[in-house]
Every structure is written in C-alpha cells, then in structure tokens.
C-alpha cells in the first residue's frame, strides 16, 4: 500500500507540477488585489471634493454609457472611504466575471480603467482556466483534485513519523544536510500547510463542478444562487424577466438607501433588477470580508424597503456558502486567513522544487548503485 501511495504522490507531483505552480502563484498574486490597486491608483481612488454617495446612479451611468455604449454594466459600487464610484463594465464578448472596474468621475466626465486592472484580470483568467477557456477550466479542476490526492498521499507517507514522534516530525531540523534536510523540509513544512491546502482545494472545486456546488448547498440547507446576469422573478416564472428600471427610479432608491443606511463600507447598486424593485447590496464598516454583504430590496413605486437580508442574521452554514469566494481566499478568517492562504500558495513552488530535488537525487543514487554492482 505504501508503494502505491508513493507512486501516486510521485506521479502527480512530477507530471502536474507546471499546472500546480501556475494556479498557486496566480492565486497568491490575487490575494492582495485590492490593496495593490489602491497603491497603484492613489489619484483615481481618493478625492476630497465631495462624498462619493452624493453622486446619483443616473450621473454615473450617463458618463459610463457615453464612453462604452455597447458594453454591459453589471453594478455601480460606492465606497464610503471618499473614493470615486466604480462601475463593473463587461465588454462585448466577455463573460460576467471577465469584466473590469472603471472609476467614474461625474464632475469631469472621466472614465478611468484602474492601473493594474488588466494585469489582475489576466491573473484571474490564468487562475480560473489557464487562459484556455473551458479546456483550461477542466485542467484546473483536475489539477485541484490531483492536489487533494497529493495532500492525502503525503499525509499517508509521513504518517509513520507523525505517529512515532508527532511534535518532532513537525520541526524542520536545520542540523541535517543534503537530501535529509530537503526531505525534512518537504515533509514537515507540508504538514503545517495541509489545513490551508484542504481549505483552498475543497472551496476551489465549488466553481469547477456544478454537482459539487449543489451538493454543498444541499448539505448546508442553503439555496444555490443564480448565475450572474439573471434575477429570479418573485412569482418563480423564469420566463418572465422584468425590464430594467428607469434610471430615475434608481436615483430615488439610492437616496432612500442613504437615509436608511447612513454609514457603510461599500455598497453595490445592482443593475439586474426584478420588476419594480431595486436591489442594493452593502457591506457594514466592521465587516471582515467583502462577501459579508446585506441585501436591501426597495419598491421604487411606493419608495419603501420591501425586505432586508442581514448577513449577521444568517446561520453559520449559510454564511460559509454565501462567502465561498472569501473562504477560498482566506478573507473569511480576516487578515490571518489571507496571509495563511498567501503563504500556502507561495509554498507550492517550494514543494515542487524540493519534490523534484528528491526525485532527481533518488535517480542519481540508483544510477550510482548500478555502477557498483558486479
């Protein structure tokens, strides 16, 4: 049995190292995307002449649609930290997740693509599908499953050392030299990273297979969200998709929201609307991650709030499922989680390198042993 698991570990590590490295490194780059974008765009992100929520959706959409008349705008994002409003613009031929944020300055009429946004969009495509569309998406999914097998087989192969001397087996012995040190580094560090790898892989498969995502929703007792670009009508008739609301109603809905929610970290005015209702999602100032959003449904004819779904009122399993993106990035667990996922992603390259060194060292040793045979 040990030989079987060793062969599995060796085979998957040797032949999938490139895909593993690309997926892991691109994930590490995406870990601190927001902070990097803020650093790259100090002028576009920070203004002092007006509070961002004073800009009406109609003003923002007028500027954005004039610049990109054929594009689709998914939502408008407001940020309480006195930043310019952003719009998520999906160019013709792009899928919803391939869109990019543009900063809108209604006073100057400027539409500015964030510096670094194209780079992160490319990293996102690389992480999701190796830039090979559906073929690449399937490769990433299989690589994720293979990564899980690598983790399981690694635990099995090192289990004897863990069982005999658990704490000693988790230490990196810097007194060892050569292959012995590389082996201990590979194994001991791997055990520390195992929980993060399990978290990354098991959450990452959520976007790879529909049956897997549905199984998670079934087990958690939650409803699977609709794909981006559609909103379920209130009566459940999926054939009757409502026409978008007039932009003036969006203005009224936004002003009502601002009176009811005077402070927030960020707010999205969704432009995919159902009937007479406007949908606004917002994140509280104390929220740990961007998926901890509350949802307000506003009746734009009577100008009243129809329903409110507060993130804090959800049971823990519903919070996990609603925040799957933040679970995958580690943001669900705060800064500690993001740093943990970042280090785990970078460490993948170390395991690839040390794994190859162990493999090549073993090949050289076998060759030497054959030379000494009579």
VENQUIVEN-V243609 format. One line per field, one symbol per residue. ss: DSSP state (A for helix, B for strand, O for the rest). psi: psi as a letter, one per 30 degrees, with the letter a starting at -180 (. if undefined). burial: + if it has 16 or more other ideal C-beta (glycine too) atoms within 10 Angstrom, else -. A space follows every 50 residues. Layout:
BEGIN
ss->???
psi->???
burial->???
END
This chain:
BEGIN
ss->OAAAAAAAAAAAAAAOAAAAAAAAAAAAAAOOAAAAAAAAOAAAAOOOOO OAAAOOAAAAAAAAAAAOOOOBBBBBBBBOOOOOBBBBBBOOOOOAAAOB BBBBBOOOOBBBBOOOAAAAAAAAAAAAAOOOAAAAAAAAAAAAAAAAAA AAAAAAAAAAAAAAOAAAAOOOOOOOOAAAAAAAAAAAAAAAAAAAAAAA AAAAAAAOOAAAAAAAAAAAOOOOOOOOOOOOOOOOOOOOOOOOOOAAAA AAAAAAAAAAOOOOOBBBBBBBBBOOBBBBBBBOOOOOOOOOBBBBBBBO OOOBBBBBBOAAAOOAAAAAAAOAAAAAAOAAAAAAAAAAAAAAAAAAAA AAAAAAAAAAAAAAAAAAAAAAOO
psi->eeeeeeeeeeeeeefgeeeeeeeeeeeeefeheeeeeeefheeffklgfl keffkleeeeeeeefeeifflkjelkkkkfhhlkklkjkjlkflleffll kkkkjfefgkjkkkkfeeeeeeeeeeeeggggbeeeeeeeeeeeeeeeee eeeeeefgeeeeeeieeeffkjjffllbeeeeeeeeeeeeeefeeeeeee eeeefefekeeeeeeeeeefglkklllkfkkklegfjffikllklkfeee eeeeeeeeeeifklelkkjkgjljbgkkkkklklegkflffhklkkjkjf efhlkelkjkeffkleeeeeefgeeeeeffffgaeeeeeeeeeeeefeee eeeeeeeeeeeeeeeeeeeeffk.
burial->----+--+++-++--++-++-++++++++++-+--+++--+--++----- -++-+++-+++-+++-++--++++++++++--++++++++--------++ ++++++----++-+-++--++-++++++++-----+--+++-++-+++++ +-++-+++--++------+------------++++++++++-++-++-++ +-++++++----+--++--+-+----------------------+-+-++ ++++-+++--+--++++++++++++-++++++++--++++++++-+++++ ----+-----+--+---+++++++-++++++++---++-+++-++-++-- ++-++-++----------------
END
